[in-house]
Amino acid sequence: MTAGEGMSAADIVNGASEHELARIFREFGEERHANRIARAIAADRQAEPFTRTLQLAGMIERVTARTRERTSTRPHACFRRCGSR
């Protein structure tokens, strides 16, 4: 990555530790299920890295029991905020 480029959401999802993901979800997304989502990401990415937004949305829907429409709003917004820093 060159100077001035932010990290992509895929870089964050597939590279950050479970603890760091939970912190990102809490700090940037005000996500009450931050630990649960971070734990599921860490477990799921061991089998296969996240490459599509729908993979992440489906996993969040599964662990939080949210509807698809509400699933991605906060977690995806926090990746945009975090990646732009």
Rosetta blueprint (number, residue, H / E / L):
1 M L
2 T L
3 A L
4 G L
5 E L
6 G L
7 M L
8 S L
9 A H
10 A H
11 D H
12 I H
13 V H
14 N H
15 G H
16 A L
17 S L
18 E H
19 H H
20 E H
21 L H
22 A H
23 R H
24 I H
25 F H
26 R H
27 E H
28 F H
29 G H
30 E L
31 E L
32 R L
33 H L
34 A H
35 N H
36 R H
37 I H
38 A H
39 R H
40 A H
41 I H
42 A H
43 A H
44 D H
45 R H
46 Q H
47 A H
48 E L
49 P L
50 F L
51 T L
52 R L
53 T H
54 L H
55 Q H
56 L H
57 A H
58 G H
59 M H
60 I H
61 E H
62 R H
63 V H
64 T H
65 A L
66 R L
67 T L
68 R H
69 E H
70 R H
71 T H
72 S L
73 T H
74 R H
75 P H
76 H H
77 A H
78 C H
79 F H
80 R H
81 R H
82 C H
83 G H
84 S L
85 R L
